[in-house]
Structure formats: structure tokens, C-alpha cells
């Protein structure tokens, strides 16, 4: 990779600013000063430094965020805050994007990456990667609701959902449930409960395929995925509900 592209990608400024940095002699590869912006380096093999500090470069970044309510699952918005606003600059420079969409008022597991191939794989309708949510429901959730969800329910626009698994944790005037779906229609979980005459009061995503929300993450906190977690996502298989 060209040295100017490498340094620009990880936040050392625009290509023009990086060229100015190179002219100062502050950049070295294996101890040798690099001043030509066109010079190619391999950060996986060579030790690249700026002002004596080693540059760490990675092509892809994979982050697990415990999304708080009030943030859009988007990369930018002219008015509202997005999940990218929760990232440190040294992670944001890799330009990750949310895989799939969590509603603004929904909390929980959000996967951010700049790996387009993995994102496409996880969101592909052919893969049917399951997503599980914890929810508090206004109204008494019944086994009849669970049976209806297993068959698929008709939403307000006439769309009939694919089978979903509904597990009742506690039934009452305000019920607590887990629901697993394999698709991601707009406001799907909320609309599914509206189809059976109930309302979602609180919604939290707790898993996506083999990836489970790290319970040690406070709302708004995030961490990089382990190599094992990334590999598990790559090998995520479709399931039948």
C-alpha cells in the first residue's frame, strides 16, 4: 500500500497533509526515512513509525457496541446522533458501519465493521442469520401468540413474516419475552406484536447469529471482536425456527 494512503486511512490527515508530514522526515519504514508519498510499504511486515511511534494498521475492524437508545444505526446524520458518534477517533477512522439496523429507541447488540463482504453475508436473505431480542411487552403474552409467531403473522402492510420463535419469560400485565427472527423488516418486532394486539415497551437485541452481547459492556461502550468471534460470524449458518 502507498504510504500516503496508509497514513491517511488511519487518521494522519488528508493525502495532502500526509505529504507535508512526509517532507519533514517524521515517517520511517524499518528505520529508513520515507519522503516519497508513492513509496509502497507492507505494514504487516515492515515497522512503520511516525515521530518514533509505531503505526498499527489493520484492513478491517470489527466492533461490538452495546447501543443505547437515542442513537441512529447510521454512519452520519445532519441532525441526530449516530452510533459512529460513540466511537473513539482511532476506531472511527476505519469508517465502520452498522450491520443491519436497530431502531433509534432499541438498545443492545450492534455490530460495526468496514468488512462489506461479512456484512453482506450476515444480512443476506438466503442466510437467515437469527437475531434474538429481549423485550418487555404491554399486555399478557400467551402461548397462542407463540404459535402465531411460529406460523408467521401478517403485518400492517400485508406482509406475512417468516416463522419466529417466541419464548415467554414472564407473562402478566407487562410480559417479558425473548423473540428470535431471521429477517429484518422495518420495526419488525414491534409490528409483530401489534399484529397480535400488544405493544413493545422496551426492546434490546441480545444476539446476532453466534455473537452474543457482552454483558460487561455498559450502554454506549464497545470492544473489538476476538478472532474467534469473527470466525464464528463468517461461519454463521441458517437455522429453521
N, C-alpha and C positions, 0 to 999 in steps of 0.2 A: 504494500500500500504506500502511496506517496506520503511523505512526511507531513506535508501541509494538510492533507485530508485527514490523516490520523489525528493530528493535534486539534484540528477544527472540530472533528467529531466528538472529542472528549472535553470540549469546553474551553479551549485556549483562545477562542475568538474566531472571527471570520478568517477566510483564507488570506485576505489582505493583511489582517492583524498578525496572523501567524508568520507571514513573510517578513514582517518587520521584526518579529521575535527572533526568527532565524538569523537575520542580519547581525543581531547583537552577539551571536556565538553562544547563546544560552542553551542550545539544543545539541545533545550528543547521542550517538549510537555506538555502543561498545567503546565508549571513551573518546570517540573521534567527533570533532565538531562538524555539524551539518549546517550549511548555509543555503544550499540549493533546495528550493521548495519541491522540485521534481524528483528528488532523491527517494528511492524506494527502500522501505525498511520492513522487516518482519518482526512485529512486537512479540510474537510467540517465541522467537529465537534470540533476538537481539535485545540488549538492555538499552532502552531509550530513556534519556533523562532530560529534564528541563530545570535549569538552575540547580542541578545536582540531585533533584528529586526524581525517583523512578516513576515512569509513566506506566500505568496499568491500563491495558486495553482489552476489551472483550467485544466480540462481534454482536452477541445477543445478551440481553438482560431479561431475567425472569423474576418478577416480584409478586409476593403475596401481600395484599393490603386488606386490613380489616376496615372496610369502608364505613364511615359514619353517615348518618342521614344529612341531607343538605348539600351533597356534592353530586354533580352530574358525572355519569360514566361517559366522558368525552375527553378529547385531548385539549380542546380550547372552547371558550365561550366568551362572548363580548360582555356579558352581564353577570353570569353566575359562576361560582367556583366549581372547578372540576377536580377529579381525582388526581390529576397531574399536579395541582397546586399543593398536594400533600407530600410531594417528593422532594428530597434534597437535590440541590443543583447537580451534584456529581452523578446522580441517577437519572435525573430529567434530561441531561444532555444526550442520553442514548435514545431519546424520543420514543419511549414505550407508549403503548396504547392499551386501553382496556379490552380484554377478550370478552365479547358479549356485553350485555347492558344490564346494569342494576338500576332500578328506578331511583330517582332522587331521594325519596324517603326510605329506601330499603338499605339495611345495613349488611355487613358481613363480607364474606369472601369475594374479593375482586382480584383477578389475575391480570397483571400488566406485563407486557412484553413487546419487543420490537421484532420478534420472530413471526413473520407473516405466515410462514408455512405451518407452524404449530397452531397458530390462531385459526387458520382456515380448517385445519384438521379437526379441532375441537368444536367448531361451530357448524361443520358440515351436517346437513340434514341426514346424510347417509350414515353418519357415525352414531347418531342418537346418544351422545355422551350425557349421562344423567346428571342432573343438578338437584340437590336436596336443600330444602328450606325449613327453618323453624318458624312457626307463625302463631300469633295469638289471634283468635277469631271471636268476633262478637256473635254469639249465638251457640246453640247446642249442636256440636258436630256429631253426626251419627254414623253407624255402620252402613246405613243406606247411602250416605254421602260418599263413603269409601268405595262402595260398589259402583256408584255412578261415575266416580273418577276413574275407576279401573276400566270402565267401558268407554270412557270419553264423554265429555259434556259439550253441549252447544253453547258457544259464546254469543255475546250480544250482536255480533256481525254475521252470525250464521255458521261460523267456522266450528267444526267438531274437533276437539283436541284429541291427541294421541293418548293412549292409556297412561294414567298416572297412579302412583302408589301413595295412598293417604294413611298415615298411622296416627291414631288418636292417643295422645299422651294423657290428656285430662279433658273430660267433657263437662260442660256446665254452661252457665250464662256467658262466661268467657272461656272458650276452649283453647287448649294448647295442642298443636299438631306438628308432625313432620310430613312434608309432601315432596315427592320426587317426581320430576318431569324430565322429558328428553327433548323438549323443544323450547323455544324462547320467544313466543309471541308477545306483543306489547302488553304490559301489565297482566301477563297471563294468569299468575296465581290469584291475583285479586279478582279478575274476571271469572275465573273458575268458581270461586266461592260465591260471587254474585249470582252465578247461574243456578246455585242451589239455595239462594235466598239468605246468604250470610255475608259478613263484611270482615275483611282483614284489618285488624287494628295495629299489628306490628309484624314486620317481615324481616327475616335475616337469612342470608344464604350461608349454609354451613359446609357444603362440599360441591365440588365440580369433578365428576369422574373419580379418580383415585385421590384427588387432592382435597384434604380436609383443612378447614380453618384452624390455624394455630391459636389455641385458646390463651396463649401467653401474650398475644398481641392485643393491646388496648385499641379502642376505636381511634382510627387515624394513623395507627402505627403499621409498619410493613417490614418485611425482610426479604432477602433473596431466597429463592428456592434452592434446595440442595440438588446435587447432581441426580440423586435417586428420585426425587420428586419430578424433575424434568423428564427423566427417562420414563417414569410411570405415566406421565401425561402423553408422551409420544406413543406409548403402547396402549393407551386407553381403548377399551373395546366397547362396542354397543351392547346394551342389555335389553332384555324384554321385561316390561313391568306387568 
